Amino acid sequence: MATFLGDMKTYLQMDGDKLVEYVEKREYDKLALALHDAHNRLEQQLQDAVTRMEAVPVLELNKLHFDAMDYGNFNDIEAVRTRLIQAAKGEQP
């Protein structure tokens, strides 16, 4: 007996005294490939974000740090953090 789980064809079979649902190997392989592709895309997006952060000039970060310096309030670190997050997202300051 075959059932359908979304687009995946599955089969119910008895395994000893248990009813087990099996996914057709071809469907499993499609799912595994889709997950692999999604992983690769996410990995590339992460690498792109890191590359954009690395491209922010150190002098720009240094200027942000000193312009926002307020001893004890960490505004300087927050300014640098904000700029790096903008860069990671591909946003302009």
Secondary structure per residue as TSV (DSSP state, phi and psi in degrees):
chain	resnum	aa	ss	phi	psi
A	1	M	-	360.0	128.0
A	2	A	E	-108.0	137.9
A	3	T	E	-121.4	171.5
A	4	F	E	-124.0	127.0
A	5	L	E	-111.9	96.8
A	6	G	T	65.8	-124.2
A	7	D	T	-98.0	2.9
A	8	M	E	-93.8	129.5
A	9	K	E	-83.2	125.6
A	10	T	E	-124.7	158.6
A	11	Y	E	-129.0	138.1
A	12	L	E	-95.7	130.2
A	13	Q	E	-141.3	154.2
A	14	M	E	-84.8	132.7
A	15	D	E	-124.9	92.8
A	16	G	T	69.4	-119.1
A	17	D	T	-102.6	10.9
A	18	K	E	-113.0	142.9
A	19	L	E	-89.6	121.0
A	20	V	E	-118.7	140.8
A	21	E	E	-100.5	124.2
A	22	Y	E	-109.4	141.5
A	23	V	E	-97.3	133.5
A	24	E	-	-58.3	134.1
A	25	K	H	-55.4	-41.8
A	26	R	H	-59.1	-41.0
A	27	E	H	-69.0	-40.0
A	28	Y	H	-62.0	-42.7
A	29	D	H	-62.1	-38.5
A	30	K	H	-63.0	-42.6
A	31	L	H	-64.8	-43.5
A	32	A	H	-61.8	-41.0
A	33	L	H	-65.5	-41.6
A	34	A	H	-63.5	-41.5
A	35	L	H	-65.7	-39.2
A	36	H	H	-63.2	-43.9
A	37	D	H	-63.4	-42.3
A	38	A	H	-63.7	-41.3
A	39	H	H	-59.7	-46.1
A	40	N	H	-63.1	-40.3
A	41	R	H	-64.7	-44.4
A	42	L	H	-64.4	-39.7
A	43	E	H	-63.1	-40.0
A	44	Q	H	-67.7	-40.2
A	45	Q	H	-62.7	-40.4
A	46	L	H	-64.2	-44.4
A	47	Q	H	-63.5	-39.0
A	48	D	H	-62.6	-41.0
A	49	A	H	-63.7	-42.7
A	50	V	H	-63.2	-42.0
A	51	T	H	-61.5	-41.1
A	52	R	H	-65.5	-38.4
A	53	M	H	-66.4	-40.8
A	54	E	H	-65.1	-25.3
A	55	A	T	-78.3	-13.0
A	56	V	S	-69.0	121.7
A	57	P	-	-62.1	138.8
A	58	V	H	-59.7	-35.9
A	59	L	H	-62.9	-36.0
A	60	E	H	-64.8	-44.2
A	61	L	H	-65.1	-38.6
A	62	N	H	-63.6	-43.5
A	63	K	H	-63.6	-43.8
A	64	L	H	-59.2	-42.1
A	65	H	H	-60.0	-52.0
A	66	F	H	-74.4	-33.4
A	67	D	H	-66.1	-30.8
A	68	A	T	-99.9	4.4
A	69	M	-	-62.4	124.7
A	70	D	-	-144.9	97.2
A	71	Y	T	-49.0	125.7
A	72	G	T	89.9	-12.0
A	73	N	T	-102.9	-10.0
A	74	F	-	61.9	21.1
A	75	N	H	-63.6	-31.6
A	76	D	H	-65.6	-43.8
A	77	I	H	-67.9	-38.3
A	78	E	H	-64.1	-37.1
A	79	A	H	-64.0	-42.7
A	80	V	H	-67.2	-44.6
A	81	R	H	-58.5	-46.7
A	82	T	H	-59.2	-43.3
A	83	R	H	-65.1	-40.1
A	84	L	H	-68.6	-36.0
A	85	I	H	-65.7	-41.2
A	86	Q	H	-58.8	-45.1
A	87	A	H	-62.5	-43.2
A	88	A	H	-59.0	-38.0
A	89	K	H	-81.9	-7.1
A	90	G	T	81.0	18.4
A	91	E	-	-91.1	154.3
A	92	Q	-	-92.1	150.4
A	93	P	-	-69.7	360.0
